[in-house]
Amino acid sequence: MSAPPAIAWTIAGSDSGGGAGIQADLLAMHNLGAHGCSVITAMTAQNSKGVTKVEYASCEMIKASLEALACDLPAGAIKLGMLGTEEVMAEVASFLGTYEGPVVCDPVMISTSGSSLMDPAAKAKLTAAIFPRSTIITPNKLEAEALLGRELRSARDVERAARDLLSTGVRSVLIKGGHHDESGALAQDFWTDGERALWLSSPRARHADTHGTGCTLSAAIAACLAQGYDACDAVTIGKAYVTAGIGAARRLGAGPGPVAHTGWPAQHAAMPWLTETAEQGHDRPELPPCHRDWGLYPVVDSAEWVGRLVGMGVRDVQLRVKGMSGGALEGEIARAQELSAAAGARLWVNDFWREAVACGAYGVHMGQEDLQEQGPFEVGFALAAAGTRLGISTHSYAELARALAVRPSYISLGPVFATASKDVQFAPRGAEEVRRWRNLIPPHVPLIAIGGITLERAPGVLAAGAEGIAVIAAVTKAPDVASAVAEWAALWAKQ
């Protein structure tokens, strides 16, 4: 029997048109695997053309709803939407003072259709009482301008605005760009927690059927936080979910149609890419494509191992050299490339991209930390200019979005299963996550799975969508290396 779903709450208003508010929140939470509970703060009379009337729930009813849920269905995360009045905010803030989980606050001040949804006197209460208890706030450009009392005209203005909003006590800020530079090719959002700062980019939709995008995004983030994803992953998944929903949106009435709810993100075109600057979101490297005849992909630590394996017919080998530098390192990589070339095999060099280019290696593999330290765009453009391929390790959705920013030659995911080969901070992903990764990666980019994959587990990993399987101990610690390689080769022969 499967574990029960995580529980997420929405404390927000009701949309009688069904496209935003708690209606959108509950759909998003359910679609992303969480059980949604609701505390209704307001009833709105609205349709696709706008809001005609708002009535707020009594504080007594809001308090009773919060207490009823807290004693039986405690929240793994809470999304805050339309609060509207000082009194409602005070009641919600009082409850949040006793709640220790993550809180996502969508400061609903202006609807997508342009209607005002907040009592002007409530603004100060929002920033003073709600923001300090929030894990993340998600204003759009217009709401950020209203909160700060100034226009945001450039990417630098958006970055400064987010940092100014951090001074209210909120732990992180996401300023949504769907309402900014609507003539641009990209919809770009900016997220920061004061230490990390990221731009999330995706293609801009060219239609107006975007009703409920803000509600949907904040609810999606809350659903992910309730399931244990960190803020970067939650924001990344949330943006992918909304982008897919906008793409599938349909007009129902006379005004803008509601964003669709299409399940866990499963379209590569909806997956955002993460960059340090807004400009990088537009100007990205594109690495050369690599072959598609993947198979066993051993990771070894010496040219001697490379020679042994390519002599047994292995087509792709990664050389991961540790504790070597200078001429010795260059010589080791050059020797591995000579052996690979002589056997008609392809050598991938781990991390040392300049040495790999110098000796003519087929490609480079880089982990996230090394790539970030050396500059993903510097490395990406240099390798693209040299015609050298690049594979990138990923362990989380945010890391996948970072990798997609440089349009790599392949992407690896791991650990798929528990492994003793390397200390990793990420839990095993499982074959189902391989399937999700394959859906979110462009079809021409191979997916390589790594981590604890045995011959017995390999068919399930390949069936989930991986093109290649990287192994370490399965080959290097095998009692009979030649037999192990032959068994892996036989596996692919059956595919």
C-alpha positions in Angstrom: 0.0 0.0 0.0 1.4 3.4 -1.0 2.1 6.1 1.5 -0.6 8.8 1.9 0.0 12.0 0.0 1.5 15.1 1.6 -1.0 17.6 2.8 -1.0 21.2 1.6 -3.4 24.0 2.6 -4.7 26.9 0.7 -5.9 29.9 2.6 -7.5 32.0 -0.1 -10.6 33.3 -1.8 -13.1 31.5 -4.0 -13.4 32.2 -7.7 -16.9 31.6 -8.9 -15.6 31.2 -12.4 -13.4 28.3 -11.4 -10.2 29.5 -12.9 -8.3 31.0 -10.0 -8.4 31.1 -6.2 -8.9 28.0 -4.2 -10.4 26.2 -7.2 -7.1 26.5 -9.1 -5.1 25.9 -5.9 -6.8 22.5 -5.2 -6.4 21.4 -8.8 -2.7 22.2 -8.8 -2.1 20.5 -5.5 -3.9 17.4 -6.6 -2.1 17.3 -10.0 1.3 17.5 -8.3 0.5 14.7 -5.8 -0.5 16.5 -2.7 -3.9 16.5 -0.8 -5.3 20.0 -0.7 -7.3 21.5 2.1 -8.9 24.9 2.0 -9.7 27.8 4.3 -11.9 30.2 2.4 -11.2 33.9 3.2 -13.5 35.5 0.6 -16.3 34.8 -1.8 -15.9 36.6 -5.1 -18.5 37.1 -7.8 -16.4 36.8 -11.0 -16.2 35.4 -14.4 -13.6 35.5 -17.2 -14.3 39.2 -17.7 -13.6 40.4 -14.1 -14.7 40.6 -10.5 -18.0 42.2 -9.7 -18.3 41.7 -5.9 -16.3 40.5 -3.0 -17.4 39.4 0.5 -14.9 38.4 3.1 -15.5 35.5 5.5 -15.7 36.3 9.2 -12.6 36.0 11.3 -14.5 33.6 13.5 -15.1 31.3 10.5 -11.5 31.5 9.4 -10.3 30.7 12.9 -12.6 27.7 13.2 -11.5 26.4 9.8 -7.8 26.7 10.7 -8.4 25.0 14.1 -10.4 22.2 12.5 -7.7 21.4 10.0 -4.8 21.8 12.4 -6.1 19.1 14.8 -6.7 16.5 12.1 -5.1 17.3 8.8 -1.9 19.3 9.6 -0.2 21.1 6.8 3.1 20.1 5.2 3.0 23.5 3.6 0.6 26.4 3.4 -0.3 28.6 0.4 -1.7 32.1 1.2 -3.7 33.8 -1.5 -6.4 36.5 -1.3 -6.5 37.8 2.3 -7.8 41.3 1.5 -8.4 43.0 4.9 -6.3 43.8 7.9 -8.6 41.7 10.1 -8.3 38.6 8.0 -4.5 39.0 7.8 -4.3 39.4 11.6 -6.2 36.2 12.1 -4.1 34.3 9.6 -0.9 35.8 11.1 -1.9 34.7 14.5 -2.2 31.1 13.3 1.1 31.2 11.4 2.8 32.2 14.7 2.1 28.6 15.9 3.0 27.0 12.5 6.6 25.9 11.8 6.2 24.6 8.2 6.8 26.4 4.9 4.5 29.2 3.8 4.0 30.4 0.3 2.5 33.9 0.1 1.0 35.0 -3.2 0.3 38.7 -2.4 -3.0 38.9 -4.3 -3.5 42.6 -4.9 -4.5 42.8 -8.6 -6.2 40.0 -10.6 -5.0 38.9 -14.0 -8.0 40.8 -15.5 -6.8 44.0 -13.7 -9.3 44.1 -10.8 -8.1 45.3 -7.3 -8.4 42.5 -4.8 -6.9 44.1 -1.6 -8.2 46.7 0.8 -5.6 49.6 0.5 -5.3 49.7 4.3 -4.2 46.1 4.4 -0.9 46.5 2.5 1.1 47.5 5.6 -0.4 44.6 7.6 0.7 42.2 4.8 4.3 43.3 4.9 4.5 43.6 8.7 2.6 40.5 9.8 2.5 38.0 6.9 5.8 38.4 5.1 8.0 37.7 8.1 6.3 34.3 8.5 6.6 33.4 4.8 9.1 31.1 3.2 8.6 32.6 -0.2 6.4 35.4 -1.6 5.4 35.4 -5.3 4.4 38.8 -6.5 4.1 39.6 -10.2 5.7 42.7 -11.5 2.7 44.9 -10.9 2.3 43.6 -7.3 6.0 44.2 -6.6 5.6 47.7 -7.9 2.6 48.3 -5.6 4.4 46.9 -2.6 7.5 49.0 -3.2 5.9 52.1 -4.6 8.1 52.3 -7.7 8.3 51.1 -11.3 10.4 48.2 -12.3 11.7 48.9 -15.8 14.7 46.6 -16.2 16.1 43.3 -15.0 18.3 45.1 -12.6 15.2 46.9 -11.2 13.6 43.5 -10.6 16.7 42.1 -8.8 16.9 45.2 -6.6 13.2 44.9 -5.8 13.5 41.3 -4.8 16.3 42.2 -2.4 14.4 45.1 -1.0 11.4 42.8 -0.3 13.7 40.4 1.6 14.1 43.2 4.1 10.5 42.6 5.2 11.7 39.4 6.8 10.5 36.9 4.1 13.0 34.1 3.5 12.9 34.2 -0.4 11.3 36.2 -3.1 10.0 35.2 -6.6 9.1 38.1 -8.9 7.1 36.7 -11.8 7.8 38.2 -15.2 4.7 37.2 -17.1 3.5 40.7 -16.8 6.8 42.3 -17.7 8.1 43.1 -21.2 5.2 41.3 -22.9 6.7 41.8 -26.3 9.8 39.7 -25.4 10.4 36.1 -26.5 10.8 34.8 -22.9 8.8 34.9 -19.7 11.5 35.4 -17.1 11.0 35.1 -13.3 13.6 36.1 -10.7 14.1 34.2 -7.4 16.5 35.0 -4.6 16.9 34.1 -0.9 19.7 36.7 -0.4 22.5 34.2 -1.0 21.4 32.5 -4.2 19.9 34.4 -7.1 18.4 32.8 -10.2 16.5 33.8 -13.4 14.0 31.2 -14.6 13.3 31.5 -18.3 10.8 29.8 -20.6 9.2 30.7 -23.9 6.4 33.3 -23.6 2.9 32.3 -24.5 1.4 34.2 -27.3 -2.2 34.2 -26.1 -4.2 35.8 -23.3 -5.6 32.6 -21.7 -3.7 32.9 -18.5 -6.3 33.4 -15.9 -5.2 31.9 -12.5 -1.5 31.7 -13.3 -0.4 33.3 -10.1 -2.7 31.2 -7.9 -1.6 28.1 -9.7 2.1 28.8 -9.4 2.0 29.5 -5.7 -0.1 26.4 -5.0 2.2 24.3 -7.1 5.2 25.6 -5.1 3.4 24.8 -1.9 2.5 21.3 -3.1 6.2 20.6 -3.8 7.4 22.1 -0.5 4.9 19.8 1.3 6.5 16.8 -0.4 10.0 17.8 0.8 11.4 19.6 -2.3 13.6 22.5 -1.5 12.7 26.0 -2.6 14.7 26.0 -5.8 13.2 22.7 -6.9 9.7 23.8 -5.9 10.0 27.0 -7.9 11.4 25.1 -10.9 8.6 22.5 -10.9 6.0 25.2 -10.3 7.1 27.2 -13.3 7.2 24.1 -15.5 3.7 23.2 -14.3 2.3 26.7 -15.1 4.1 26.9 -18.5 2.5 23.5 -19.5 -0.9 24.7 -18.3 -0.7 28.0 -20.3 0.2 26.0 -23.3 -2.9 23.8 -22.9 -5.3 26.6 -21.8 -8.6 27.1 -23.7 -11.0 30.0 -23.7 -14.3 29.2 -22.0 -16.1 32.6 -21.7 -15.8 36.0 -23.2 -12.6 36.8 -21.3 -9.2 35.1 -20.8 -9.4 31.4 -20.3 -8.0 29.6 -17.2 -4.6 27.9 -17.1 -5.0 24.2 -17.6 -4.0 21.6 -15.1 -2.1 18.9 -16.9 -0.5 16.7 -14.2 3.1 16.4 -13.2 5.3 18.3 -15.8 6.0 16.0 -18.7 6.8 18.2 -21.6 10.4 19.3 -22.3 9.1 22.5 -23.9 7.7 23.5 -20.5 10.9 23.0 -18.5 12.5 26.3 -17.7 16.3 27.0 -17.7 18.1 28.6 -14.8 20.8 31.3 -15.2 22.5 33.8 -13.1 21.5 36.8 -15.2 18.5 37.6 -17.3 20.7 38.2 -20.3 22.1 34.7 -20.1 18.5 33.4 -20.5 18.5 34.8 -24.0 22.1 34.2 -25.1 22.9 30.5 -24.5 25.5 28.1 -25.8 24.5 25.1 -27.7 26.8 22.1 -27.5 27.4 19.7 -30.4 25.1 16.7 -30.4 26.4 13.3 -29.6 25.8 9.9 -31.0 22.7 7.9 -30.0 24.2 4.4 -30.0 24.7 4.4 -26.2 25.3 1.3 -24.2 27.5 0.6 -21.2 29.3 3.8 -20.0 32.1 2.9 -17.5 33.7 5.6 -15.3 37.3 4.8 -14.6 40.3 6.5 -13.0 43.2 5.7 -15.3 44.3 5.5 -19.0 45.1 1.9 -18.3 41.5 1.1 -17.5 40.4 3.0 -20.5 42.7 0.9 -22.7 41.4 -2.4 -21.1 37.8 -1.5 -21.7 37.9 -0.1 -25.2 39.9 -3.2 -26.1 36.8 -5.2 -25.0 34.6 -3.3 -27.3 33.2 -0.6 -24.9 32.2 2.4 -27.1 32.1 5.1 -24.4 34.4 5.5 -21.4 34.7 8.4 -18.9 38.1 9.1 -17.5 37.7 10.5 -14.0 41.3 11.3 -12.8 41.8 12.3 -9.1 45.0 13.6 -7.4 46.9 14.4 -10.6 47.9 17.7 -12.1 50.2 19.5 -14.6 52.1 17.4 -17.1 51.2 14.1 -15.5 47.5 14.9 -15.8 47.9 16.1 -19.4 49.8 12.9 -20.3 47.2 10.6 -18.7 44.4 12.3 -20.6 46.4 12.2 -23.9 47.2 8.5 -23.4 43.6 7.7 -22.8 42.6 9.6 -25.9 45.2 7.7 -28.0 43.9 4.4 -26.8 40.3 5.3 -27.4 40.9 6.7 -30.9 42.9 3.6 -31.8 39.9 1.4 -30.8 37.3 3.6 -32.4 35.8 4.5 -29.0 34.7 7.8 -27.5 36.6 9.3 -24.6 34.8 11.6 -22.1 37.0 13.5 -19.7 35.7 14.3 -16.3 36.0 18.0 -15.3 39.4 18.9 -17.0 37.8 20.5 -20.1 40.8 22.5 -21.3 43.0 19.3 -21.3 40.2 17.4 -23.0 40.0 20.0 -25.8 43.8 20.1 -26.2 44.0 16.3 -26.8 41.0 16.1 -29.0 38.7 14.1 -26.7 35.2 13.4 -27.9 33.6 15.0 -24.9 33.7 16.3 -21.4 31.6 15.4 -18.4 31.1 17.9 -15.6 29.4 17.8 -12.2 27.3 20.7 -11.0 29.7 22.1 -8.5 32.7 22.0 -10.9 30.6 23.5 -13.7 29.4 26.3 -11.4 32.8 27.1 -10.1 34.3 27.4 -13.6 31.3 29.2 -15.1 28.7 27.2 -17.1 28.5 29.7 -19.9 32.3 30.2 -20.2 32.7 26.5 -20.4 29.7 26.0 -22.6 30.7 28.6 -25.2 34.4 27.4 -25.2 33.5 23.8 -25.7 30.9 24.6 -28.4 33.5 26.7 -30.3 36.0 23.7 -30.1 33.3 21.2 -31.3 33.7 19.3 -28.0 30.7 17.7 -26.4 29.5 18.3 -22.9 27.6 16.0 -20.5 26.3 17.3 -17.2 25.3 15.6 -14.0 22.0 16.3 -12.4 20.4 15.2 -9.2 17.5 17.6 -8.8 15.0 19.6 -10.8 16.9 22.8 -10.3 20.1 21.2 -11.4 18.3 19.9 -14.5 17.1 23.4 -15.3 20.7 24.7 -14.8 22.0 22.1 -17.2 19.4 22.9 -19.8 20.6 26.5 -19.8 23.7 25.5 -21.7 21.9 23.0 -24.0 24.3 20.2 -23.3 25.1 17.1 -25.4 23.8 14.7 -22.8 22.4 14.8 -19.3 22.9 12.3 -16.6 20.7 11.6 -13.6 21.7 9.9 -10.4 21.9 8.2 -8.1 19.0 6.1 -9.5 19.6 3.6 -6.7 21.7 3.6 -3.6 25.4 3.4 -4.3 28.6 3.2 -2.3 30.8 4.6 -5.1 30.5 8.2 -4.1 29.1 10.3 -1.3 26.1 12.2 -2.6 23.7 14.5 -0.8 20.7 13.3 -2.8 18.5 10.3 -2.1 18.1 7.6 -4.7 15.8 8.8 -7.5 14.3 5.5 -8.7 13.2 4.4 -12.1 10.1 6.6 -12.1 12.3 9.7 -11.8 14.2 8.5 -14.9 10.9 8.5 -16.8 10.2 12.1 -15.6 13.7 13.3 -16.6 13.3 11.7 -20.0 10.1 13.7 -20.5 11.6 17.0 -19.5 14.7 16.7 -21.7 14.6 17.5 -25.4 14.3 14.2 -27.3 17.6 14.7 -29.2 19.6 14.9 -25.9 20.5 11.5 -24.5 19.8 10.6 -20.8 22.4 8.7 -19.0 21.4 7.0 -15.7 24.0 6.3 -13.0 24.1 5.0 -9.4 23.5 1.5 -8.1 22.4 0.1 -11.4 22.9 -3.6 -11.7 22.3 -6.0 -14.6 19.0 -7.0 -12.9 17.9 -3.4 -12.5 19.1 -2.1 -15.9 16.1 -3.3 -18.0 13.7 -1.2 -15.9 16.0 1.8 -16.2 16.2 1.5 -20.0 12.4 1.0 -20.2 12.0 4.2 -18.3 13.8 6.1 -21.0 17.6 6.1 -20.3 19.7 5.7 -23.4 22.9 4.8 -21.5 24.0 3.5 -18.1 27.1 4.7 -16.4 28.7 2.3 -14.0 31.8 2.2 -11.8 32.0 -0.8 -9.4 29.8 -3.0 -11.7 32.8 -3.2 -14.0 35.9 -2.2 -12.1 35.2 -4.4 -9.1 33.8 -7.3 -11.1 35.6 -10.7 -10.5 35.9 -11.1 -14.3 35.9 -7.8 -16.1 35.7 -9.2 -19.6 32.6 -11.4 -18.6 31.0 -8.4 -17.0 31.4 -6.3 -20.1 30.1 -9.1 -22.3 27.0 -9.4 -20.1 26.3 -5.7 -20.3 26.7 -5.8 -24.1 24.3 -8.7 -24.3 21.7 -6.6 -22.4 21.8 -3.9 -25.1 21.7 -6.5 -27.8 18.2 -7.6 -26.5 16.8 -4.0 -26.6 
